[in-house]
Amino acid sequence: MQHLSLDALRAFVSVYELQSYTAAGKQLGRSQPAISLQVQRLEEQLGVALIQRSGGRILLTYAGTELLDSARQILNLNDQILVRFTEPTLSGRVRLGIPSEFASKLLPQVVGQFAQAYPNVTLAVTSALSKDLLTSDESAFDLIIALTEPGSAQQRQAGLMQLKQEALVWAGPVGFDVLDQEPLSLVLAPDGCIYRRRALRVLKQQNTPVRITYTNADFSGLTAALESGLGITVLAQSTVPDHLQRLQHGLLPALGDVSVVLQVVDTENAAAQQLAQFIRERI
């Protein structure tokens, strides 16, 4: 009987979740060609295509969608067994602060895996703008994931570790036509949001007239406004929901990258330290 490779399954899941073969390779300690080969061999073994590219995004085929949840379950069970027999029992409470778009799109799998691996650890997750997370009272969080400008003084702040750099992209509802917008309608988070600041800056540089039609700090509120056709927004590439699309048009300028950083606020909290390591290995 044939057996599926755990490494190949992990490569497949990581490529989709990170939206990048290169990022998946860095996360798993493999080269980009090695990751591509693992996914290719998995497709050959199953006899189906699992991944396809569209509009700069990595999408799953019908077969890939069917495989994804099962692959995650297999990997989670593997990780739980390893933790159970190779690591001491961990308990405690971790207060995690993260931007809402990462809470909605990228981290449910990571936090869910951690919760299953360490059932005696209580997680309290709070979503807020990165600005507010990084300037919060130190007693509010044990661990913070946030976004900063690459190379900024804030990023060089003691205790901030860069997890990765993430491309910013324009996102909007399926069928949105940039040419129909004069001025360009924007759906944005409040002042202080790094996405808002970047969008307004690049559009001002190319003299594109804009109007902000909707403002909300909550990610679900923003996506609801986008689906209602109120405009477009800026998101980290890996956090664009499946029901929205990445927009690429000559009228929309390049947005550059942001840094995803991690801060362990309470260095004496063993559970927070373990969650930080868990996140670093998977993002």
Residue pairs with C-beta under 8 A, 6 or more apart in sequence:
2 45
4 42
4 45
4 74
5 38
5 41
5 42
6 74
6 75
6 78
7 28
7 38
8 38
8 39
8 41
8 42
8 45
9 42
9 71
9 74
9 75
10 28
10 75
11 24
11 28
11 30
11 35
11 38
11 39
11 42
12 38
12 39
12 42
12 50
12 51
12 64
12 67
12 71
13 68
13 71
13 72
13 75
14 23
14 24
14 27
14 28
14 35
14 282
15 21
15 24
15 35
15 39
15 51
15 58
16 51
16 58
16 60
16 64
16 68
17 106
17 109
17 238
18 24
18 27
18 238
18 283
19 57
19 58
19 237
19 238
20 58
20 238
21 32
21 35
21 36
21 39
22 32
23 164
24 30
24 35
25 31
25 32
25 34
25 35
26 164
27 281
27 282
27 283
28 35
30 38
39 50
39 51
42 50
43 49
43 50
43 51
46 63
46 67
48 61
48 63
49 61
49 63
49 64
50 60
50 61
50 63
50 64
50 67
51 58
51 59
51 60
51 61
51 64
52 58
52 59
52 60
52 61
53 59
55 245
55 246
55 248
56 169
56 237
56 246
56 248
57 237
57 240
57 246
60 68
72 109
75 113
76 112
76 113
76 116
76 117
79 113
79 117
80 116
80 117
83 117
83 118
89 120
90 118
90 120
90 121
90 270
90 271
90 274
91 118
91 120
91 121
91 271
92 120
92 121
92 122
92 269
92 270
92 271
92 272
93 121
93 122
93 123
93 124
93 142
93 271
94 121
94 122
94 123
94 124
94 142
94 143
94 269
94 271
94 272
94 275
95 124
95 126
95 140
95 141
95 142
95 143
96 111
96 123
96 124
96 125
96 126
96 141
96 142
96 143
96 144
96 145
96 275
97 125
97 126
97 127
97 128
97 133
97 136
97 140
97 141
97 143
97 144
97 145
97 146
98 107
98 125
98 126
98 127
98 133
98 144
98 145
98 146
99 127
99 128
99 129
99 130
99 133
99 145
99 146
99 147
99 219
100 127
100 128
100 217
100 218
100 219
100 220
101 219
101 235
101 236
101 239
102 145
102 236
102 239
102 260
103 125
103 127
103 219
104 219
104 220
104 239
104 241
105 238
105 239
105 240
105 241
106 238
106 239
106 283
107 145
110 278
110 279
110 282
110 283
111 123
111 125
113 278
113 282
114 121
114 123
114 275
114 278
115 121
115 123
117 278
118 271
118 274
121 271
121 274
121 275
123 275
126 140
126 141
127 218
127 219
128 136
128 217
129 189
129 190
129 192
129 193
129 217
130 146
130 147
130 148
130 193
130 194
131 192
131 193
131 194
132 192
133 141
133 144
133 145
133 146
134 144
134 146
134 148
134 154
134 157
134 263
136 144
138 265
141 265
142 264
142 265
142 266
142 269
142 271
142 272
143 262
143 263
143 264
143 265
143 266
143 272
143 275
143 276
144 262
144 263
144 265
145 163
145 260
145 261
145 262
145 263
145 279
146 260
146 261
146 263
147 166
147 194
147 236
147 258
147 259
147 260
147 261
148 154
148 155
148 160
148 194
148 258
148 259
148 261
149 155
149 194
149 258
149 259
150 165
150 256
150 257
150 258
150 259
154 160
155 162
155 259
155 261
159 263
159 264
159 265
160 261
160 262
160 263
161 261
161 262
161 263
161 280
162 259
162 260
162 261
162 262
163 260
163 261
163 262
163 279
163 280
163 283
164 259
164 260
164 283
165 257
165 258
165 259
165 260
166 236
166 237
166 238
166 257
166 258
166 259
166 260
167 236
167 237
167 255
167 256
167 257
168 195
168 198
168 234
168 235
168 236
168 237
168 255
168 256
168 257
168 258
169 234
169 235
169 236
169 237
169 240
169 246
169 247
169 255
170 232
170 233
170 234
170 246
170 247
170 248
170 249
170 252
170 255
171 226
171 232
171 233
171 234
171 235
171 240
171 244
171 245
171 246
171 247
172 226
172 231
172 232
172 233
172 244
172 245
172 247
173 226
173 227
173 229
173 244
173 245
174 243
174 244
174 245
176 229
176 232
176 245
176 247
178 184
178 232
178 247
178 249
178 251
178 252
179 249
179 251
181 231
182 209
183 208
183 209
183 210
183 211
184 203
184 208
184 209
184 210
184 211
184 231
184 232
184 251
185 210
185 211
185 213
185 230
185 231
185 232
186 199
186 210
186 211
186 212
186 213
186 231
186 232
186 233
187 212
187 213
187 214
187 215
187 216
187 222
187 225
187 226
187 230
187 231
187 232
187 233
188 195
188 196
188 199
188 212
188 214
188 215
188 222
188 233
188 234
189 195
189 196
189 215
189 216
189 217
189 222
190 196
190 215
190 216
190 217
193 217
194 258
195 233
195 234
195 235
195 236
196 234
198 234
198 255
198 256
198 258
199 233
199 234
199 255
200 210
202 253
202 254
202 255
203 210
203 253
205 253
206 253
208 251
208 253
213 225
213 230
213 231
214 222
214 225
214 230
214 231
216 222
216 225
222 233
223 241
223 243
223 244
225 231
226 232
226 233
226 244
227 243
227 244
232 247
234 255
236 258
236 260
237 246
240 246
260 283
262 276
262 279
262 280
264 272
264 273
264 276
265 272
266 272
267 273
